[in-house]
Amino acid sequence: MELTVVMPCLNEAETVETCVRKALTCMREHDIDGEVVIADNGSTDGSQQLARDAGARVVHVEAKGYGNALIGGIRAARGRYVIMGDADDSYDFTALLPFVEQLRDGADLVMGNRFKGGIAPGAMPPLHRYLGNPVLSFVGRLFFPSAIGDFHCGLRGFRRDSILRLGLQTGGMEFASEMVVKSTLQGLDVREVPTTLSPDGRSRPPHLRSWRDGWRHLRFLLLYSPRWLFFLPGLALMVLGVVAGTALAFGPVWIGELAFDVDTLVGASAMVVIGFQAVLFALFTKVYAAEEGFLPEDRRIKRLVDVITLERGLVVGGLLALAGLAGLVASLVHWQVRSFGELDPRESLRLVVPSATALIMSLQTVFAALFISILGIRRTKETPIDVAASAAEEAAEQVSKEGVAEIAEDVTDDIAEGAAGESAPAKA
C-alpha cells in the first residue's frame, strides 16, 4: 500500500465523516492505493462508527494527547507514506497530491505552509496568525538549520519508516515541533508545499490551548538547543563580566556622571561565574544527549571532549586555584601592610573578588572534568545483531550438548549389548 491518511480524533462527530470521504475520494481520483486511519483518543460522541461507515479503519489509542494519538495512528498505518491531518475539516483532504508527489520524488517529510497557500477569514485566531505561529516558527529556524516557514501546520506527509526511526516521544501538541526538529537534526530531506486552512466545522471550542501549548512548543525548542539555552547566554555573560571586571580591577570607571566601582566588580564576578556554569551546562547537555541518542553527535563537541581530558581539566583547575590563592596571599600582605587594621573596601575588594572568582572557577573546572569523564564512560549496548548472535551461540551449544549426550548414550548401549553377548554363552 502506498499511502495512509492518519487523522487524530477526539469527539469529531460533526466533521470526521466529511474528512474521511474527502481523503478517500482524492485517492480514488488520482489512482493512489491507500487507506484512512482514524486514531481515536477516546471519543464518546460516536465518531468511531461514523468514521467506519465512511470507509476508514479505526484504531484506539489509549494514551491521551495529540502526539500520542498520531504516534498510535502512524504505527498502525499500512502505507509506505503517511499524510496526517486534523479531523475537524479545516484542512483540504482533496488536495493531497502535492504531498504524494514530493514523497515519490524522495522527500522524507513534506510540510504544508498555510501562510503561502492561504488562510481563510476566521480560520486562525489573530493571536496565532500574527504572533504565535510566526514567532515560534522564527525561533525554530533560528535554533535549527531549517527553512520551514510554518512549523506547526497540521497537514504534512512523510515516509513512515523515516519518521518511526526518529523515536518521537512527545505526547502533546509539541509533537508537531518535535517531528520537524528531529527530522532536521537527522539530516532528512524536508520540503514544503503550500496548503490552505479553512474554518473548522465544529460547534465546540478546539482542543488547542494557546498559551499552554505555545509554551510547550517553546520549551521543547529550548530543550533541544543547548547552544541557545545555555551556551550563547553563558558566553555573553562571561565576556561582559570579564571585560567589566578587568576594567574595574584597576580603579573606578566613569561613564558620564555615573561611577562604577567595587560594587559593580562584585556583579561582574557573579556574571563570570554564572556564565561559565551555563557554558559547562551546554557541554554537559550535548555530551549526555549524544550518548543517549536524544541529539545527533556533534563533531565539534566530540573533539572538544577529546581535548578536555580529566588530567587536563585537573591541571587547568589547579592553575586557576594557584592564581586565586596567590591573590588571597596578596590581599593578606595588603592587610599586613595596614597592620591588620581597617581596610578600604575600594582597595581590598580589587584583590579579594578576582581571587575568589578564580578559586570558584577552579573548582567548577575540576568538577566539570570529572563529570564529563563520567558521561564519557561507554555503556555496552546490545544491538539486535548481538542478540541474534547470542541466540545462535546458545543454540549451537545446546545442539553440541545434545550431540555429546547422544554419542555417550550410544556408547553406553554398545557396551551393554557387548556385555550381554559375552555372558550369554557362559550361561548355556
N, C-alpha and C positions, 0 to 999 in steps of 0.2 A: 504494500500500500504506500502511495506517495505522500499523502497529506492527512493530518488530523487537525481539526479546528477544536481547540480547547477553550471552554468558557467556564469560569468560576461562577458559582450560583449560590445565592442565599436569599430565598424568598423573592424570586423574579418571575412570578406567575404572570404578570402583566406583559412581559416582553420576551421571555425565553423562547416561546414557540416561534415568534417572528424571527428572532435571530437565527434559530436553527434552520428554518426554512430558507432564509436568505443564503446562508452558507452552503447548504446542500444544492440549492439552485445554481449558485455560482460555480460549484464544482462540476455539475452536470453540463452547464453551458460551455465550459472550457475543457471538457473531457479529462478532468482530474480525478484519479482514483483516490477517494478519500472518505472520511467519516467525520462526524461531530461528536465530541465527548463533553458531557456536562459534568464538571467536577462539583458535585453538590456538597455544601458545607453545613447541612442540617436544616434544609428548608422545611417549613411547616405549612406552606400555603398551596401545596400540590404541584410545585414547579417540576418535580421529578417526572410525574406522569405526563404532564403537558409536553415535556421535552421528549419523552419516549414516543408519544403519539406523533410528534413532528418528525421523528426519524433519527433521533440522537441516541447514543449509548450513555447511560448514566452510571457514574461511579461515585460511591460515597466516600468522602474524606472526613474522618472524624476530627482531626486536629483543626482547631478554628484559626481563621485568618486567611487573608487574600493570598499570601505567599504559599501557605500550606495547601490551600485548595489547588493552586496552579501546579505545585510540585506533584501532588497526587494525580492530577489530570495528565501531566506530561509523562509520568511513569506508566500510566495506563494506556497511553497513545500507541497505536499500531503503525502510524505513518512514519516515513523517513523524515519528513518535515512536519513541523508543528507551527500553527498560527494561533496565537492566544488573543482573546478579546473579551471585553465585558459583555455580559448578557442583558444589558439594560437598553439595547437598541440605540446607543449613542455612536457606535462605530458602524461603518458601512461594510457589512459582510458580503455584499455583492461585488466588491472591488478588491478581491484577494489576489488577482492575477499578478499585479506588480510585485508582490511579495514572493510569490512562487517563482516568477521568472528570475529574480535576483538569487534565490536559493538554488535554482537549477544552474545558474551561472557560477556557483561556487561559494556564495556568501554563507557564513556561519550564522550571522544574526542580522536581520533586516528590521530596522526601527521605522515606525511611522512618524512623520513630523506633521503635527496638526497646525503649526504656525505657517508652514509652507502650503499645506493642502487647503486650509480654510476652516475657520471656527464659526459656526452659525451663531446668530444672536441668541443669547441665553443659554448657550451650550456649556460655557465655562464661566464661573464666577469671576468678577473683575480682580479679586484678590489673588486668585490662582493665575489668571491670564497675564496680569501686568506686574506681579511681584513674585509669587511663589514659584511657578514653573521657570520663568526667566532667570531668577536668582539661583535656584538650585541647579539648573542646567549649566549656568555660568560657573558655579563652584565645581561642578563635575568636570567640565572642560579644563578648568584651571588646575585642579588637583591631579588629573589623569590625562594622558595623551589621547584624548578623544575629540572627535569633531562633531559628535552628535548634538543636534540643536534642540531636541525635545527628549530629555532623559526619562520622562515619566509617561510617555504615550503608552496606553494600554493595549494598542493594536500593534503587534510585532510578530515576525516569523523567524524560525531558526531551525537548524539541523538538530534533531532530537539527541543524537549521540554526542554532539559537541557540547550542548548545554548540560547534559547529565554529567559529563566529565568534570564540569566546574565545581560540583559539590555544593550547589546553592543551599543555604541553610535558613535564611530569614523567613519568618512566618507571616509577617505583616505587609503593609504597603511598601516598605522599603525593599521588598523583593525586586521591584522594578529597577531600582538603582543598583542592587547587587548584581543583577544579570549583566547590565552594561559595564559596570566597573570590572568585574571578573573576566568578562569577555575581552575587554581592552587590555587588562594586565597580562592575560594569557596569550595575547597576540592573535586572537581570532579575527577573521575577516568580517568587520562590522560595517554595514551600509545603512542608508536612509532613503526612504521614499516618501513623497507627500501623501497625506491621508486627510480625511475630513472628520470633523466632530460635530454632531448634532445634539440638540437637547434630548436627554433620555426620556423614555416613555413611561417612567414610573410616577406614581402619585405620592409615594413616600420619599422622605429625605434620603440622600445617598449614604452609604456606609463610611465614606471618607470623612475624616475629621481634620479640618485644615491645619490648625496649629499643632495638634498632637502628631499627625502623620508627617507634616512638614519637618518637625523637629527630628522625627525618627529617620527621615531621609538624610538630613544634615548630619546627624550623629553618625550614621553609617559612613558617609563620605569622609568625615574626620577620622574615624577609627581606622579606615583603610588607607589613610595617607599620613603616616608618621612624620613625613617631611613637613607637611603644613601644620600638623597638630603639635609637634614638639620641636623639630629641628630648626625651622626658619624663625619662629618666635624666640626660641632659646638663643640662637646665634645673634639675632638682633639685640637682645638684652645683653649678651656678653660683650659685643662690640661697643655698644653705648656705655656700658659700665666701665670697661677698660679705658676707653677714651676719656670719660669724665673723671675716673679715678686717677689716671696718670696726670691729668692737668691739675687736679686738686691736691695731689701729693706734694707739690712744690709751693703751695700757697693758695690763698683765695683767688677766685676767678670772678671778675666783674663783667657783667653784660648790661650796659647802660647804667641804670641806678640799682640794679639787682646784684647782690653779692652772694656767691656760692662758696661755702666754706666746709668745715669738717662734717657738719650735719649732712650735707649733700654727699660727702665722701662715704659716709656710712651707707647711704642709699645706693651709691654706685657699687659698693662692695656687695650689697644684697643682690643687685641686678646681675653681677658677675656669677655669684653662687647659684642663683635660681636659673640663669641662662645655661650655665654649664650642666646643671642637673637635667634640664629639659633636653639638651643635646644628647646626654647619655641615655635618657629615656627613648629618644628616637632610635639610637643604636640598639638598645635592648629590644625594642619592639620589632625592628627589622630582622634581627637575628632570630628571635623567637618565632615570628610569623613565617620566616623562610623554613625553619626547622620543622614547624608543624604543618606547613603547606597552605597557610591562610593567604600568603602573598608569594609571588614568584621570587626566586633567589635573585638578589641584586649583586651583580659582579663587583660593583664598587664597594659595597659593604663587605663582601667576602674578602676582597683584597685588604680592606682596612682591618678586618678581624685577623687576617693572617699577619698583618704588621703589628697590631696591638696584641702581642702575646702577654701571658701572665707575667713573665720575667720583665719585659719592657715596661709594663704598667707599674710593676713594683718599683722599678728604677725611677720612672718619672715621678711617681708618688713620693719616693724618698727624696728626690731633689727638691720638690716643692716643700716638703716638710723641713728640709735643711734651710731653705730660704726663709720660711716662716719663723723657724727657731732663731735664725740669725737676726731677723727683725726684732723678735722679742728680746734677745740679748742686747741689741742696740737700744731698745726702749728702757731696759733696766740700767744700762750705762747712763742714758739720759737722765733717768731718775736719780742715780747716784750722784751725778754732777750737781743736781739740785738738792743734795744732802737728804734724799728720800723724803723730801717735803712736798708741799702742794705743787702741782704741775699745772701748766697752762694747757687746757684740752686742745686748743688750736695747734699746739706743737706735738703733744704726746700722741694724739689720735692719728697723726700723719704717719707715725711709726707702727702703732698697735693695729690699726684697721687693715692695712695691706698685709701685715704679718699674719693676723688671724685669718684673713681671706685665703692666704697661701696654705695655711695648715688645714683649713676646711677642704680646700680643693685637693690637697694631697690625700686625705682620707677618702674623698669621693673617687679619686683616680684609682686608689688601691682596691676599694670595694667594687668598682666597675670592672677592673681587670679580673678580679675573682669571679664576679657574676657572669661575665662574658665567657670565661673559661668553662663555667658550669653549663651555660647554654650551648656551648660548642661540643659538649660530650655527645657523641653519636650513639643513638639507640639502635639496637638491632631490630629492624622491621621485617617481618615475614611477609614476603610477596606471594601472590598466587603460584608463581613458579616454584618458590621454596616449598610451599605446602604440597604441591604435586610431586616434587622430588622426594620429600619426606615420606609421602604415602607410597611412592614406588619402592623406596628402600625398605619400608616396613613390609610391603607385600613380598618383595624378593626374599627378605629374611624369613618370613613365615613359610614361604614355599621351600626355602632351603631347609628349615627345621623339619617340615613335614616330610621332605625327601629323605633326610637322615633317619627320621623315625621309621619310615617305610623300609629303608635298607636294613636297619637294625632288626626290625620285625621279621624280614625275610631271612636274615642270617640265623636268627633265633629259631625260626621254623625249620630251616635246613638242618641245624644241629639236632633239634628234637627228632626230626624224621630219621636222621642218620643213627642216632642212639637207639631209636625204636627198631630199626632194621637190624642192628647188630645183636640186640637182645632176643630177637625172635627165634633164631636157630638154637640158641642156648637152651631155651625152654623146651624146644622139641626134643 
